[in-house]
Amino acid sequence: MTPASHPSVPVSPEEAERCVRTLRRELAAWASAPESAVSVVRSPYRFCPLGAHVDHQLGEVTGLALDRALLMAFIARDDALMVVRSRQFPHTAEIPLDRPPQPRTGDWADYARGAAYALQTRLALRRGLTALVDGYCNAGGLSSSAAAGVAYLLALETVNDAPMPPVENIELDRVIENEYIGLDNGILDQSVILLSRAGHLTYLDCQSGQSRLVPLGAGGDVSMVVLFSGLRAPLSGTDYNLRVQECRQAAAHLLQAAHLPVPARPFLRAVPLDVFARYGHTLPAQLKRRAAHFFGEVTRVRQGTELWATGDLEGFGRLVSESGLSSIENYECGNRYLRSAYEVLCGCPGVYGSRFSGGGFRGCCVALVRPGCEPEVAREALSRYLRAHADMVGRAEAYFCRSGEGAGFLS
C-alpha cells in the first residue's frame, strides 16, 4: 500500500518535525504496533490572496499552500473500521466503513465521516485505519476543514489500494463539504491544498477546473503573518450560505434583465461583465454590492496573477488589500474583530497587503510581508489587536509562515 500517486514532501517548519516524531510514537503505542507500520500524511493549510468569496460562483481564484499543515498518522486495519483520535479535541470516533454512512454529529470527526461517505460513492471500503490527527498550529480561517477532509481521503485510499489523482480528490472533498457537511462552497480550498507548490501561486478557474502554477517573478520573496482573531465558529453556522444565495439572486436578476437564459442554479460567472455594467443599477442595493465584489475580484485575480509573475509584490499586495476592503464594503462579511485585524495589519510597516481568511465570518487575517519583518509585524499586530479586544487575550495569536508544498505523504 504505497501512496505512490502523491509526492513525498519535506516537513516544514521545524515544529512539524517534532510533531511527526511524536505522532508516530503515540500512534504506535496506542495501536500496539511498530513505528515502521505508521504512515503520515501532511495536508497543508491555505491562504487565498485574491479571489475571495467567488469560488462558489465559479469565479477565478488564487491560492497558496502554507508550510503549516494538519498531520495525520495512520495504520491500516484488517477490518472495515475507521478509528480516529485528535490531539486537539476529546473522544475517539469509530466509523464503520461497511455500513450506510453515519449522520453528522456536529463534532470534529464529521470530516472523517464525510470522507467515508464520499468514498463509499466510488468504491467499497474493505479496510479501515487507526489514525491520530494533529493540527499543530492555530489554523482557524486557513481551511483546516478541507485539510482534514483531504487527509482522510488520502489515507483511506491508501489503505484500500485505491489512490486517486488530485482531480478526483478535489471532487470528493467537494462531496464532503457540500453534500455531507452542508456548506455551499466551491473547490478553492481543496484545489489549493492538493495542487500547490512552494514559491508558486496557484491559479484556478473554478468553472473549467483548469489550474496552473505561477512562479514568483525573479527577485521576489515574501512571507506571511497570520493574525488569528480568536473566533472559531464553523462556517455552517454563519451567514456564509446566505451570501452564496444572494450572489445567485444577483446572477438571476442580471440575466433576466439582459434577456439571457436563467439556469436552475444561476452563477455570477454566467453573467458577462458588460451585462453587469449595463444592468447593475437595476439590482437591489444589497445584491449590487455582492455582484460588484465578484466582478472586482475577477479583475484583481487577472491583474494580480500578472504582477506575481513579474515579482511586483508591492502591486500585488495593494490588490490584496483592495480585496479585503471589498470583502468588508461589498460582500459585507467580517465583524469588529476581523475588521480590526485587517486595519492593524494594513498599518504595519513591511506589510505588502492583507485580507481576511476563513470566509470572513470567523478565523484570521493574513498579511503578505517583506522577509525579515515577520517577527516585528507579528508582535506589533497582536499587541495592537489585543489592546482593542482585551476579551481575546489568551485566544488570539500571531505567527508567521511561508508558502509550502501541496498535500502528500511523509517519508
Contacts in CASP RR format, 6 or more apart in sequence:
PFRMAT RR
TARGET T0000
AUTHOR 0000-0000-0000
METHOD contacts of the structure
MODEL  1
MTPASHPSVPVSPEEAERCVRTLRRELAAWASAPESAVSVVRSPYRFCPL
GAHVDHQLGEVTGLALDRALLMAFIARDDALMVVRSRQFPHTAEIPLDRP
PQPRTGDWADYARGAAYALQTRLALRRGLTALVDGYCNAGGLSSSAAAGV
AYLLALETVNDAPMPPVENIELDRVIENEYIGLDNGILDQSVILLSRAGH
LTYLDCQSGQSRLVPLGAGGDVSMVVLFSGLRAPLSGTDYNLRVQECRQA
AAHLLQAAHLPVPARPFLRAVPLDVFARYGHTLPAQLKRRAAHFFGEVTR
VRQGTELWATGDLEGFGRLVSESGLSSIENYECGNRYLRSAYEVLCGCPG
VYGSRFSGGGFRGCCVALVRPGCEPEVAREALSRYLRAHADMVGRAEAYF
CRSGEGAGFLS
1 76 0 8 1.000
1 158 0 8 1.000
1 159 0 8 1.000
1 161 0 8 1.000
2 158 0 8 1.000
3 39 0 8 1.000
3 41 0 8 1.000
3 154 0 8 1.000
3 158 0 8 1.000
3 163 0 8 1.000
3 408 0 8 1.000
3 409 0 8 1.000
4 163 0 8 1.000
5 163 0 8 1.000
5 164 0 8 1.000
5 165 0 8 1.000
6 154 0 8 1.000
6 163 0 8 1.000
6 407 0 8 1.000
6 408 0 8 1.000
6 409 0 8 1.000
7 405 0 8 1.000
7 406 0 8 1.000
7 408 0 8 1.000
7 409 0 8 1.000
8 408 0 8 1.000
8 409 0 8 1.000
8 410 0 8 1.000
8 411 0 8 1.000
9 42 0 8 1.000
9 405 0 8 1.000
9 406 0 8 1.000
9 407 0 8 1.000
9 408 0 8 1.000
9 409 0 8 1.000
9 410 0 8 1.000
10 405 0 8 1.000
11 17 0 8 1.000
11 20 0 8 1.000
11 42 0 8 1.000
11 410 0 8 1.000
12 67 0 8 1.000
12 402 0 8 1.000
12 404 0 8 1.000
13 67 0 8 1.000
13 68 0 8 1.000
13 401 0 8 1.000
15 136 0 8 1.000
15 137 0 8 1.000
16 42 0 8 1.000
16 68 0 8 1.000
16 69 0 8 1.000
16 71 0 8 1.000
16 136 0 8 1.000
19 71 0 8 1.000
19 134 0 8 1.000
19 136 0 8 1.000
20 40 0 8 1.000
20 71 0 8 1.000
20 73 0 8 1.000
20 410 0 8 1.000
22 134 0 8 1.000
23 38 0 8 1.000
23 40 0 8 1.000
23 71 0 8 1.000
23 72 0 8 1.000
23 73 0 8 1.000
23 87 0 8 1.000
23 132 0 8 1.000
23 134 0 8 1.000
24 35 0 8 1.000
24 38 0 8 1.000
24 40 0 8 1.000
24 73 0 8 1.000
25 35 0 8 1.000
26 73 0 8 1.000
26 132 0 8 1.000
27 33 0 8 1.000
27 38 0 8 1.000
27 73 0 8 1.000
27 74 0 8 1.000
27 75 0 8 1.000
27 130 0 8 1.000
27 131 0 8 1.000
27 132 0 8 1.000
28 34 0 8 1.000
28 35 0 8 1.000
28 37 0 8 1.000
28 38 0 8 1.000
28 75 0 8 1.000
30 85 0 8 1.000
30 130 0 8 1.000
30 132 0 8 1.000
31 37 0 8 1.000
31 75 0 8 1.000
31 130 0 8 1.000
33 75 0 8 1.000
37 75 0 8 1.000
37 76 0 8 1.000
38 73 0 8 1.000
38 74 0 8 1.000
38 75 0 8 1.000
39 73 0 8 1.000
39 74 0 8 1.000
39 75 0 8 1.000
39 155 0 8 1.000
39 158 0 8 1.000
39 409 0 8 1.000
40 71 0 8 1.000
40 72 0 8 1.000
40 73 0 8 1.000
40 74 0 8 1.000
40 409 0 8 1.000
40 410 0 8 1.000
41 71 0 8 1.000
41 72 0 8 1.000
41 74 0 8 1.000
41 151 0 8 1.000
41 154 0 8 1.000
41 155 0 8 1.000
41 158 0 8 1.000
41 407 0 8 1.000
41 408 0 8 1.000
41 409 0 8 1.000
41 410 0 8 1.000
42 69 0 8 1.000
42 70 0 8 1.000
42 71 0 8 1.000
42 405 0 8 1.000
42 407 0 8 1.000
42 408 0 8 1.000
42 409 0 8 1.000
42 410 0 8 1.000
43 69 0 8 1.000
43 70 0 8 1.000
43 71 0 8 1.000
43 72 0 8 1.000
43 147 0 8 1.000
43 148 0 8 1.000
43 149 0 8 1.000
43 150 0 8 1.000
43 151 0 8 1.000
43 154 0 8 1.000
43 193 0 8 1.000
43 407 0 8 1.000
43 408 0 8 1.000
44 65 0 8 1.000
44 66 0 8 1.000
44 67 0 8 1.000
44 68 0 8 1.000
44 69 0 8 1.000
44 70 0 8 1.000
44 147 0 8 1.000
44 193 0 8 1.000
44 196 0 8 1.000
44 404 0 8 1.000
44 405 0 8 1.000
44 406 0 8 1.000
44 407 0 8 1.000
45 65 0 8 1.000
45 66 0 8 1.000
45 68 0 8 1.000
45 69 0 8 1.000
45 70 0 8 1.000
45 137 0 8 1.000
45 139 0 8 1.000
45 142 0 8 1.000
45 143 0 8 1.000
45 144 0 8 1.000
45 147 0 8 1.000
45 193 0 8 1.000
46 63 0 8 1.000
46 64 0 8 1.000
46 65 0 8 1.000
46 66 0 8 1.000
46 142 0 8 1.000
46 143 0 8 1.000
46 146 0 8 1.000
46 147 0 8 1.000
46 189 0 8 1.000
46 192 0 8 1.000
46 193 0 8 1.000
46 196 0 8 1.000
47 63 0 8 1.000
47 64 0 8 1.000
47 66 0 8 1.000
47 142 0 8 1.000
47 224 0 8 1.000
47 357 0 8 1.000
47 366 0 8 1.000
48 61 0 8 1.000
48 62 0 8 1.000
48 63 0 8 1.000
48 64 0 8 1.000
48 188 0 8 1.000
48 192 0 8 1.000
48 357 0 8 1.000
49 62 0 8 1.000
49 63 0 8 1.000
49 64 0 8 1.000
49 201 0 8 1.000
49 316 0 8 1.000
49 317 0 8 1.000
49 320 0 8 1.000
49 323 0 8 1.000
49 355 0 8 1.000
49 366 0 8 1.000
49 368 0 8 1.000
50 61 0 8 1.000
50 62 0 8 1.000
50 297 0 8 1.000
50 300 0 8 1.000
50 301 0 8 1.000
50 304 0 8 1.000
50 305 0 8 1.000
50 319 0 8 1.000
50 320 0 8 1.000
50 323 0 8 1.000
51 59 0 8 1.000
51 60 0 8 1.000
51 61 0 8 1.000
51 62 0 8 1.000
51 188 0 8 1.000
51 297 0 8 1.000
51 300 0 8 1.000
51 301 0 8 1.000
51 323 0 8 1.000
52 297 0 8 1.000
52 323 0 8 1.000
52 324 0 8 1.000
52 326 0 8 1.000
52 327 0 8 1.000
52 331 0 8 1.000
52 355 0 8 1.000
52 356 0 8 1.000
52 359 0 8 1.000
53 243 0 8 1.000
53 293 0 8 1.000
53 294 0 8 1.000
53 297 0 8 1.000
53 327 0 8 1.000
53 331 0 8 1.000
53 333 0 8 1.000
53 359 0 8 1.000
54 60 0 8 1.000
54 61 0 8 1.000
54 206 0 8 1.000
54 268 0 8 1.000
54 293 0 8 1.000
54 294 0 8 1.000
54 297 0 8 1.000
54 298 0 8 1.000
55 61 0 8 1.000
55 185 0 8 1.000
55 186 0 8 1.000
55 187 0 8 1.000
55 188 0 8 1.000
55 204 0 8 1.000
55 206 0 8 1.000
56 184 0 8 1.000
56 185 0 8 1.000
56 186 0 8 1.000
56 244 0 8 1.000
56 247 0 8 1.000
57 206 0 8 1.000
57 244 0 8 1.000
57 247 0 8 1.000
57 248 0 8 1.000
57 251 0 8 1.000
57 267 0 8 1.000
57 268 0 8 1.000
57 269 0 8 1.000
57 294 0 8 1.000
58 206 0 8 1.000
58 207 0 8 1.000
58 267 0 8 1.000
58 268 0 8 1.000
58 269 0 8 1.000
58 270 0 8 1.000
59 205 0 8 1.000
59 206 0 8 1.000
59 207 0 8 1.000
59 268 0 8 1.000
59 269 0 8 1.000
59 294 0 8 1.000
59 297 0 8 1.000
59 298 0 8 1.000
60 203 0 8 1.000
60 204 0 8 1.000
60 205 0 8 1.000
60 206 0 8 1.000
60 298 0 8 1.000
60 301 0 8 1.000
60 302 0 8 1.000
61 188 0 8 1.000
61 203 0 8 1.000
61 204 0 8 1.000
61 206 0 8 1.000
61 301 0 8 1.000
62 201 0 8 1.000
62 202 0 8 1.000
62 203 0 8 1.000
62 204 0 8 1.000
62 301 0 8 1.000
62 304 0 8 1.000
62 305 0 8 1.000
62 308 0 8 1.000
63 188 0 8 1.000
63 192 0 8 1.000
63 196 0 8 1.000
63 201 0 8 1.000
63 202 0 8 1.000
63 203 0 8 1.000
63 204 0 8 1.000
64 192 0 8 1.000
64 196 0 8 1.000
64 199 0 8 1.000
64 200 0 8 1.000
64 201 0 8 1.000
64 202 0 8 1.000
64 224 0 8 1.000
64 403 0 8 1.000
64 404 0 8 1.000
65 192 0 8 1.000
65 193 0 8 1.000
65 196 0 8 1.000
65 197 0 8 1.000
65 198 0 8 1.000
65 202 0 8 1.000
65 403 0 8 1.000
65 404 0 8 1.000
65 405 0 8 1.000
65 406 0 8 1.000
66 142 0 8 1.000
66 224 0 8 1.000
66 401 0 8 1.000
66 402 0 8 1.000
66 403 0 8 1.000
66 404 0 8 1.000
67 198 0 8 1.000
67 401 0 8 1.000
67 402 0 8 1.000
67 403 0 8 1.000
67 404 0 8 1.000
67 405 0 8 1.000
68 136 0 8 1.000
68 137 0 8 1.000
68 139 0 8 1.000
68 142 0 8 1.000
68 401 0 8 1.000
69 135 0 8 1.000
69 147 0 8 1.000
70 133 0 8 1.000
70 134 0 8 1.000
70 135 0 8 1.000
70 136 0 8 1.000
70 139 0 8 1.000
70 144 0 8 1.000
70 147 0 8 1.000
70 148 0 8 1.000
70 151 0 8 1.000
71 133 0 8 1.000
71 134 0 8 1.000
71 135 0 8 1.000
71 136 0 8 1.000
72 131 0 8 1.000
72 132 0 8 1.000
72 133 0 8 1.000
72 134 0 8 1.000
72 151 0 8 1.000
72 152 0 8 1.000
72 155 0 8 1.000
73 131 0 8 1.000
73 132 0 8 1.000
74 129 0 8 1.000
74 130 0 8 1.000
74 131 0 8 1.000
74 132 0 8 1.000
74 155 0 8 1.000
74 159 0 8 1.000
75 129 0 8 1.000
75 130 0 8 1.000
75 131 0 8 1.000
76 127 0 8 1.000
76 128 0 8 1.000
76 129 0 8 1.000
76 158 0 8 1.000
76 159 0 8 1.000
77 83 0 8 1.000
77 127 0 8 1.000
77 128 0 8 1.000
77 129 0 8 1.000
77 130 0 8 1.000
77 159 0 8 1.000
78 127 0 8 1.000
79 127 0 8 1.000
79 128 0 8 1.000
80 96 0 8 1.000
80 97 0 8 1.000
80 98 0 8 1.000
80 125 0 8 1.000
80 126 0 8 1.000
80 127 0 8 1.000
80 128 0 8 1.000
81 94 0 8 1.000
81 95 0 8 1.000
81 96 0 8 1.000
81 97 0 8 1.000
81 128 0 8 1.000
82 93 0 8 1.000
82 94 0 8 1.000
82 95 0 8 1.000
82 96 0 8 1.000
82 97 0 8 1.000
82 112 0 8 1.000
82 116 0 8 1.000
82 128 0 8 1.000
82 129 0 8 1.000
82 131 0 8 1.000
82 156 0 8 1.000
83 92 0 8 1.000
83 93 0 8 1.000
83 94 0 8 1.000
83 95 0 8 1.000
83 129 0 8 1.000
83 130 0 8 1.000
83 131 0 8 1.000
84 92 0 8 1.000
84 93 0 8 1.000
84 95 0 8 1.000
84 109 0 8 1.000
84 112 0 8 1.000
84 130 0 8 1.000
84 131 0 8 1.000
84 132 0 8 1.000
84 133 0 8 1.000
85 92 0 8 1.000
85 93 0 8 1.000
85 131 0 8 1.000
85 132 0 8 1.000
85 133 0 8 1.000
86 108 0 8 1.000
86 109 0 8 1.000
86 132 0 8 1.000
86 133 0 8 1.000
86 134 0 8 1.000
86 135 0 8 1.000
87 132 0 8 1.000
87 133 0 8 1.000
87 134 0 8 1.000
87 135 0 8 1.000
87 136 0 8 1.000
88 108 0 8 1.000
88 133 0 8 1.000
88 134 0 8 1.000
88 135 0 8 1.000
89 107 0 8 1.000
89 108 0 8 1.000
91 107 0 8 1.000
93 107 0 8 1.000
93 109 0 8 1.000
93 112 0 8 1.000
93 113 0 8 1.000
95 102 0 8 1.000
95 109 0 8 1.000
95 112 0 8 1.000
95 113 0 8 1.000
95 116 0 8 1.000
96 102 0 8 1.000
97 116 0 8 1.000
97 120 0 8 1.000
97 125 0 8 1.000
97 126 0 8 1.000
97 128 0 8 1.000
97 156 0 8 1.000
98 124 0 8 1.000
98 125 0 8 1.000
98 126 0 8 1.000
101 113 0 8 1.000
101 114 0 8 1.000
101 116 0 8 1.000
101 117 0 8 1.000
101 120 0 8 1.000
101 180 0 8 1.000
102 113 0 8 1.000
102 116 0 8 1.000
104 110 0 8 1.000
104 113 0 8 1.000
104 180 0 8 1.000
104 181 0 8 1.000
105 113 0 8 1.000
110 180 0 8 1.000
110 181 0 8 1.000
111 145 0 8 1.000
111 148 0 8 1.000
111 149 0 8 1.000
111 152 0 8 1.000
111 176 0 8 1.000
111 181 0 8 1.000
112 131 0 8 1.000
112 148 0 8 1.000
112 149 0 8 1.000
112 152 0 8 1.000
113 180 0 8 1.000
114 149 0 8 1.000
114 152 0 8 1.000
114 175 0 8 1.000
114 176 0 8 1.000
114 180 0 8 1.000
114 181 0 8 1.000
115 149 0 8 1.000
115 152 0 8 1.000
115 153 0 8 1.000
115 156 0 8 1.000
115 172 0 8 1.000
115 176 0 8 1.000
116 125 0 8 1.000
116 152 0 8 1.000
116 156 0 8 1.000
117 175 0 8 1.000
117 176 0 8 1.000
117 179 0 8 1.000
117 180 0 8 1.000
118 153 0 8 1.000
118 172 0 8 1.000
118 173 0 8 1.000
118 175 0 8 1.000
118 176 0 8 1.000
118 179 0 8 1.000
118 180 0 8 1.000
119 125 0 8 1.000
119 153 0 8 1.000
119 156 0 8 1.000
119 157 0 8 1.000
119 172 0 8 1.000
121 175 0 8 1.000
122 164 0 8 1.000
122 168 0 8 1.000
122 172 0 8 1.000
123 160 0 8 1.000
123 162 0 8 1.000
125 156 0 8 1.000
125 160 0 8 1.000
126 160 0 8 1.000
127 159 0 8 1.000
127 160 0 8 1.000
128 156 0 8 1.000
128 159 0 8 1.000
128 160 0 8 1.000
129 155 0 8 1.000
129 156 0 8 1.000
129 159 0 8 1.000
131 152 0 8 1.000
131 155 0 8 1.000
133 148 0 8 1.000
133 151 0 8 1.000
135 144 0 8 1.000
137 399 0 8 1.000
138 228 0 8 1.000
138 397 0 8 1.000
138 399 0 8 1.000
139 147 0 8 1.000
140 228 0 8 1.000
140 232 0 8 1.000
140 358 0 8 1.000
140 362 0 8 1.000
140 363 0 8 1.000
140 364 0 8 1.000
141 228 0 8 1.000
141 357 0 8 1.000
141 358 0 8 1.000
141 359 0 8 1.000
141 362 0 8 1.000
141 363 0 8 1.000
141 364 0 8 1.000
142 226 0 8 1.000
142 357 0 8 1.000
142 358 0 8 1.000
142 364 0 8 1.000
142 366 0 8 1.000
143 189 0 8 1.000
143 192 0 8 1.000
143 193 0 8 1.000
143 358 0 8 1.000
145 177 0 8 1.000
145 181 0 8 1.000
145 189 0 8 1.000
145 234 0 8 1.000
145 235 0 8 1.000
146 173 0 8 1.000
146 177 0 8 1.000
146 189 0 8 1.000
146 190 0 8 1.000
146 193 0 8 1.000
147 193 0 8 1.000
147 407 0 8 1.000
149 173 0 8 1.000
149 176 0 8 1.000
149 190 0 8 1.000
150 169 0 8 1.000
150 173 0 8 1.000
150 190 0 8 1.000
150 193 0 8 1.000
150 194 0 8 1.000
150 407 0 8 1.000
151 407 0 8 1.000
153 164 0 8 1.000
153 169 0 8 1.000
153 172 0 8 1.000
153 173 0 8 1.000
153 176 0 8 1.000
154 169 0 8 1.000
154 407 0 8 1.000
154 408 0 8 1.000
154 409 0 8 1.000
157 163 0 8 1.000
157 164 0 8 1.000
157 169 0 8 1.000
158 409 0 8 1.000
164 172 0 8 1.000
166 194 0 8 1.000
166 195 0 8 1.000
169 190 0 8 1.000
169 194 0 8 1.000
170 187 0 8 1.000
170 190 0 8 1.000
170 191 0 8 1.000
170 194 0 8 1.000
171 187 0 8 1.000
173 187 0 8 1.000
173 189 0 8 1.000
173 190 0 8 1.000
174 186 0 8 1.000
174 187 0 8 1.000
174 190 0 8 1.000
177 183 0 8 1.000
177 185 0 8 1.000
177 186 0 8 1.000
178 184 0 8 1.000
178 185 0 8 1.000
178 186 0 8 1.000
181 236 0 8 1.000
182 236 0 8 1.000
182 241 0 8 1.000
183 235 0 8 1.000
183 236 0 8 1.000
183 240 0 8 1.000
183 241 0 8 1.000
184 240 0 8 1.000
184 241 0 8 1.000
184 244 0 8 1.000
184 245 0 8 1.000
185 235 0 8 1.000
185 240 0 8 1.000
185 244 0 8 1.000
186 206 0 8 1.000
187 204 0 8 1.000
187 206 0 8 1.000
187 209 0 8 1.000
188 204 0 8 1.000
188 206 0 8 1.000
191 202 0 8 1.000
191 204 0 8 1.000
191 209 0 8 1.000
191 211 0 8 1.000
192 202 0 8 1.000
192 204 0 8 1.000
193 406 0 8 1.000
193 407 0 8 1.000
194 406 0 8 1.000
194 407 0 8 1.000
195 202 0 8 1.000
195 204 0 8 1.000
195 211 0 8 1.000
195 213 0 8 1.000
195 406 0 8 1.000
196 202 0 8 1.000
196 213 0 8 1.000
196 403 0 8 1.000
196 404 0 8 1.000
196 405 0 8 1.000
196 406 0 8 1.000
197 213 0 8 1.000
197 404 0 8 1.000
197 405 0 8 1.000
197 406 0 8 1.000
198 402 0 8 1.000
198 403 0 8 1.000
198 404 0 8 1.000
198 405 0 8 1.000
199 215 0 8 1.000
199 216 0 8 1.000
199 403 0 8 1.000
199 404 0 8 1.000
200 213 0 8 1.000
200 214 0 8 1.000
200 215 0 8 1.000
200 216 0 8 1.000
200 403 0 8 1.000
201 213 0 8 1.000
201 214 0 8 1.000
201 216 0 8 1.000
201 305 0 8 1.000
201 308 0 8 1.000
202 211 0 8 1.000
202 212 0 8 1.000
202 213 0 8 1.000
202 214 0 8 1.000
203 211 0 8 1.000
203 212 0 8 1.000
203 213 0 8 1.000
203 214 0 8 1.000
203 301 0 8 1.000
203 305 0 8 1.000
204 210 0 8 1.000
204 211 0 8 1.000
205 211 0 8 1.000
206 269 0 8 1.000
207 269 0 8 1.000
214 305 0 8 1.000
214 308 0 8 1.000
214 309 0 8 1.000
215 309 0 8 1.000
216 222 0 8 1.000
216 308 0 8 1.000
216 309 0 8 1.000
216 311 0 8 1.000
217 308 0 8 1.000
217 309 0 8 1.000
217 310 0 8 1.000
217 311 0 8 1.000
218 311 0 8 1.000
219 311 0 8 1.000
220 311 0 8 1.000
220 313 0 8 1.000
221 371 0 8 1.000
222 313 0 8 1.000
222 352 0 8 1.000
222 368 0 8 1.000
222 369 0 8 1.000
222 370 0 8 1.000
222 371 0 8 1.000
222 402 0 8 1.000
222 403 0 8 1.000
223 368 0 8 1.000
223 369 0 8 1.000
223 370 0 8 1.000
223 371 0 8 1.000
223 372 0 8 1.000
223 373 0 8 1.000
223 374 0 8 1.000
223 400 0 8 1.000
223 401 0 8 1.000
223 402 0 8 1.000
224 366 0 8 1.000
224 367 0 8 1.000
224 368 0 8 1.000
224 369 0 8 1.000
224 400 0 8 1.000
224 401 0 8 1.000
224 402 0 8 1.000
224 403 0 8 1.000
225 345 0 8 1.000
225 351 0 8 1.000
225 366 0 8 1.000
225 367 0 8 1.000
225 369 0 8 1.000
225 374 0 8 1.000
225 377 0 8 1.000
225 378 0 8 1.000
225 381 0 8 1.000
225 398 0 8 1.000
225 399 0 8 1.000
225 400 0 8 1.000
226 357 0 8 1.000
226 364 0 8 1.000
226 365 0 8 1.000
226 366 0 8 1.000
226 398 0 8 1.000
226 399 0 8 1.000
226 400 0 8 1.000
226 401 0 8 1.000
227 341 0 8 1.000
227 344 0 8 1.000
227 345 0 8 1.000
227 364 0 8 1.000
227 365 0 8 1.000
227 366 0 8 1.000
227 367 0 8 1.000
227 378 0 8 1.000
227 381 0 8 1.000
227 382 0 8 1.000
227 385 0 8 1.000
227 396 0 8 1.000
227 398 0 8 1.000
228 363 0 8 1.000
228 364 0 8 1.000
228 396 0 8 1.000
228 397 0 8 1.000
228 398 0 8 1.000
229 337 0 8 1.000
229 338 0 8 1.000
229 341 0 8 1.000
229 362 0 8 1.000
229 363 0 8 1.000
229 364 0 8 1.000
229 365 0 8 1.000
229 385 0 8 1.000
229 392 0 8 1.000
229 396 0 8 1.000
230 337 0 8 1.000
230 362 0 8 1.000
230 363 0 8 1.000
230 392 0 8 1.000
230 395 0 8 1.000
230 396 0 8 1.000
230 397 0 8 1.000
231 335 0 8 1.000
231 337 0 8 1.000
231 338 0 8 1.000
231 362 0 8 1.000
231 363 0 8 1.000
232 362 0 8 1.000
232 363 0 8 1.000
233 361 0 8 1.000
233 362 0 8 1.000
235 358 0 8 1.000
235 359 0 8 1.000
235 361 0 8 1.000
235 362 0 8 1.000
238 359 0 8 1.000
238 361 0 8 1.000
238 362 0 8 1.000
239 333 0 8 1.000
239 361 0 8 1.000
240 359 0 8 1.000
240 361 0 8 1.000
243 290 0 8 1.000
243 331 0 8 1.000
243 332 0 8 1.000
243 333 0 8 1.000
246 286 0 8 1.000
246 287 0 8 1.000
246 290 0 8 1.000
247 267 0 8 1.000
247 268 0 8 1.000
247 290 0 8 1.000
247 291 0 8 1.000
247 294 0 8 1.000
248 265 0 8 1.000
248 266 0 8 1.000
248 267 0 8 1.000
248 268 0 8 1.000
249 287 0 8 1.000
250 268 0 8 1.000
250 283 0 8 1.000
250 287 0 8 1.000
250 288 0 8 1.000
250 290 0 8 1.000
250 291 0 8 1.000
250 294 0 8 1.000
251 266 0 8 1.000
251 267 0 8 1.000
251 268 0 8 1.000
251 270 0 8 1.000
251 271 0 8 1.000
251 291 0 8 1.000
252 262 0 8 1.000
252 266 0 8 1.000
253 282 0 8 1.000
253 283 0 8 1.000
253 284 0 8 1.000
253 287 0 8 1.000
254 268 0 8 1.000
254 271 0 8 1.000
254 275 0 8 1.000
254 276 0 8 1.000
254 279 0 8 1.000
254 280 0 8 1.000
254 283 0 8 1.000
254 291 0 8 1.000
255 261 0 8 1.000
255 262 0 8 1.000
255 266 0 8 1.000
255 270 0 8 1.000
255 271 0 8 1.000
255 275 0 8 1.000
256 262 0 8 1.000
257 275 0 8 1.000
257 279 0 8 1.000
257 280 0 8 1.000
257 282 0 8 1.000
258 271 0 8 1.000
258 272 0 8 1.000
258 275 0 8 1.000
258 278 0 8 1.000
258 279 0 8 1.000
260 275 0 8 1.000
263 270 0 8 1.000
268 291 0 8 1.000
268 294 0 8 1.000
268 295 0 8 1.000
271 291 0 8 1.000
273 295 0 8 1.000
273 298 0 8 1.000
276 291 0 8 1.000
276 295 0 8 1.000
280 288 0 8 1.000
280 291 0 8 1.000
281 288 0 8 1.000
283 291 0 8 1.000
286 332 0 8 1.000
289 329 0 8 1.000
289 330 0 8 1.000
289 331 0 8 1.000
289 332 0 8 1.000
290 330 0 8 1.000
290 331 0 8 1.000
292 326 0 8 1.000
292 330 0 8 1.000
293 326 0 8 1.000
293 327 0 8 1.000
293 330 0 8 1.000
293 331 0 8 1.000
296 326 0 8 1.000
297 323 0 8 1.000
297 326 0 8 1.000
300 319 0 8 1.000
300 322 0 8 1.000
300 323 0 8 1.000
303 319 0 8 1.000
304 315 0 8 1.000
304 316 0 8 1.000
304 319 0 8 1.000
307 313 0 8 1.000
307 315 0 8 1.000
307 316 0 8 1.000
307 319 0 8 1.000
308 316 0 8 1.000
313 352 0 8 1.000
313 368 0 8 1.000
313 370 0 8 1.000
314 352 0 8 1.000
315 352 0 8 1.000
316 352 0 8 1.000
316 368 0 8 1.000
317 352 0 8 1.000
317 353 0 8 1.000
317 368 0 8 1.000
318 352 0 8 1.000
318 353 0 8 1.000
320 352 0 8 1.000
320 353 0 8 1.000
320 354 0 8 1.000
320 355 0 8 1.000
320 368 0 8 1.000
321 346 0 8 1.000
321 353 0 8 1.000
321 354 0 8 1.000
321 355 0 8 1.000
323 355 0 8 1.000
324 342 0 8 1.000
324 354 0 8 1.000
324 355 0 8 1.000
324 356 0 8 1.000
327 333 0 8 1.000
327 334 0 8 1.000
327 355 0 8 1.000
327 356 0 8 1.000
327 360 0 8 1.000
328 334 0 8 1.000
328 339 0 8 1.000
328 342 0 8 1.000
333 356 0 8 1.000
333 359 0 8 1.000
333 360 0 8 1.000
333 361 0 8 1.000
334 356 0 8 1.000
334 360 0 8 1.000
334 361 0 8 1.000
335 361 0 8 1.000
336 389 0 8 1.000
337 389 0 8 1.000
337 392 0 8 1.000
338 356 0 8 1.000
338 360 0 8 1.000
338 361 0 8 1.000
338 362 0 8 1.000
338 363 0 8 1.000
338 365 0 8 1.000
340 385 0 8 1.000
340 388 0 8 1.000
340 389 0 8 1.000
341 356 0 8 1.000
341 364 0 8 1.000
341 365 0 8 1.000
341 381 0 8 1.000
341 385 0 8 1.000
342 354 0 8 1.000
342 355 0 8 1.000
342 356 0 8 1.000
342 365 0 8 1.000
344 365 0 8 1.000
344 381 0 8 1.000
344 384 0 8 1.000
344 385 0 8 1.000
344 388 0 8 1.000
345 351 0 8 1.000
345 353 0 8 1.000
345 354 0 8 1.000
345 365 0 8 1.000
345 367 0 8 1.000
345 377 0 8 1.000
345 381 0 8 1.000
346 353 0 8 1.000
346 354 0 8 1.000
346 367 0 8 1.000
348 367 0 8 1.000
348 376 0 8 1.000
348 377 0 8 1.000
348 380 0 8 1.000
348 381 0 8 1.000
349 373 0 8 1.000
349 376 0 8 1.000
349 377 0 8 1.000
350 369 0 8 1.000
350 370 0 8 1.000
350 373 0 8 1.000
350 377 0 8 1.000
351 367 0 8 1.000
351 368 0 8 1.000
351 369 0 8 1.000
351 370 0 8 1.000
351 373 0 8 1.000
351 377 0 8 1.000
352 367 0 8 1.000
352 368 0 8 1.000
352 369 0 8 1.000
352 370 0 8 1.000
353 367 0 8 1.000
353 368 0 8 1.000
354 365 0 8 1.000
354 366 0 8 1.000
354 367 0 8 1.000
354 368 0 8 1.000
355 365 0 8 1.000
355 366 0 8 1.000
356 363 0 8 1.000
356 364 0 8 1.000
356 365 0 8 1.000
357 363 0 8 1.000
357 364 0 8 1.000
357 365 0 8 1.000
357 366 0 8 1.000
358 364 0 8 1.000
367 377 0 8 1.000
367 381 0 8 1.000
369 377 0 8 1.000
369 400 0 8 1.000
374 400 0 8 1.000
375 400 0 8 1.000
377 400 0 8 1.000
378 398 0 8 1.000
378 399 0 8 1.000
378 400 0 8 1.000
379 398 0 8 1.000
381 398 0 8 1.000
382 396 0 8 1.000
382 397 0 8 1.000
382 398 0 8 1.000
385 392 0 8 1.000
385 396 0 8 1.000
385 398 0 8 1.000
386 392 0 8 1.000
386 393 0 8 1.000
386 396 0 8 1.000
389 396 0 8 1.000
END
